[in-house]
Amino acid sequence: MIAFDESLMPRLHRIRQPQENPFLEDPEPAIEAQMAPHMAVVKKGARIGVAAGSRGIYHYDRMIKKVCAVIKSAGAEPFIIPAMGSHGGATAEGQIEVLKSYGITEETMGAPILSSMETVVLGHTEDGAPVHFDRNASTMDGIILVNRVKPHTDFHGDLESGIIKQMVIGLGKQKGASTVHRRGTWGLANVIPRSARIIMEKMPVLMGLAILENAQDRTARIEALLPENAEEREKELLAEAKSLMPSLPFDDLDVLVLCEMGKNISGTGIDPNIVGRYLIRDVQDDAKPHIYRIVCLDLTEESHHNAIGVGMADLITRRMFEKIDLDPTYTNTITSGFLERGFIPIVVESDNQAIEVALGCCNRLVSRENARLAFAKNTLDLHELIISEALLEEVRGRENIEIIGEETLEWDEEGYLKHKLFS
């Protein structure tokens, strides 16, 4: 691998972004309070499908378990149905494994999991798109969706990622996801709400539990949405979710180093809403933040080797590269239609080398003194950052930044970090 004459690694400092975040530590009472007023429609003995997705939602297992418990208390029978489009390698077994990684199993939840990739077509939207819906879910007496409301990673609109999307993409399985994604960002913005209206007209959707998260990826609050107000209310919740999102405290970086990426971090592994890089040919990147190079050091275990979004990085390590399974990565990427996100970046032999190469390839003369370098755990957890000396002067004195102290990186013989930078 090409080496530079001298190290470009600058002096580093650890900072913290303290934030006043609404936080709901125990989701169970909130779920019961939100569900209770609407449970009269649930008849004894009814079969109720609980849609569980593939996102790394805080205490998601506790939430799903509580939903099942409330259903049981009404004398009905809950069935957990994976609602994750093409995730899990687009196989029934793979989607069960995704849920298992979150602690959601038949044993822990006390409810059967019905996993299948088979769908039924409920109708067609006005533009001719078939509306696919999970076959198991279509046999239920009632359906309850449980999902996080947040900005989408592919487009911006009135409705992005939430209950409506889980209904159409999640329970649409691979066929439903492909139907929407083949129509590009137009399909995401238009076909999803049109399909959801057909689903709510023809299927017994009882409610959706919308989860809002704070800037530290923790539950802020939970609200029940009913079919008659789901679309309009989710638009309002999306605006609130955007106001709660974390952000980088810099508009311009030479290099951003992410210690990890993965499906549990974002649907695209690296959240474009944080880094400003979308890698979709008809979607313009955000002007701010402007990040010239992105380095990713590792892939999370919870991703099950699915590295969709890896193309948003410029460099990855050999260790990360060897964790990538192209089958689930390509299945998810091709279903999305955004092939560039599955392109493999430059692969280098170690953490140290990846950072040095990135600093040396910024289309400007980067030095140890002027390098604009930042480290983050991932694009969800931005509470603590490690930044270069040049960036330190920009944040010194800011009310929302706490400077913790100087940071020294330690490398092993192969050039990998000896210790985790963030807990």
Secondary structure, DSSP 8 states (H G I E B T S, - for coil): ----SS-----EEEEE--------S-HHHHHHHHHGGGGGG--TT-EEEEEE-SS--TTHHHHHHHHHHHHHHTT-EEEEEE--TTTGGGSHHHHHHHHHHTT--HHHHTS-B-----EEEEEE-TT--EEEEEHHHHT-SEEEEEEE-B--SS--SSS-BSHHHIIIIITTHHHHHHHHHTTHHHHHHHHHHHHHHHHHHHS-EEEEEEEEE-TTSSEEEEEEE-TTTHHHHHHHHHHHHHHH----S-SEEEEEEES-B-TTT-TTSS-HHHH-----TTS---SSSEEEEEEE--B-GGGTT--TTGGG-SEEEHHHHTT--HHHHHHHHHHHT-GGGG---EEESSHHHHHHHHHT-SSS---TTT--EEEES-SS--SEEEEEHHHHHHHTT-TT-EEEEEE---B-TTS-BSS-S--
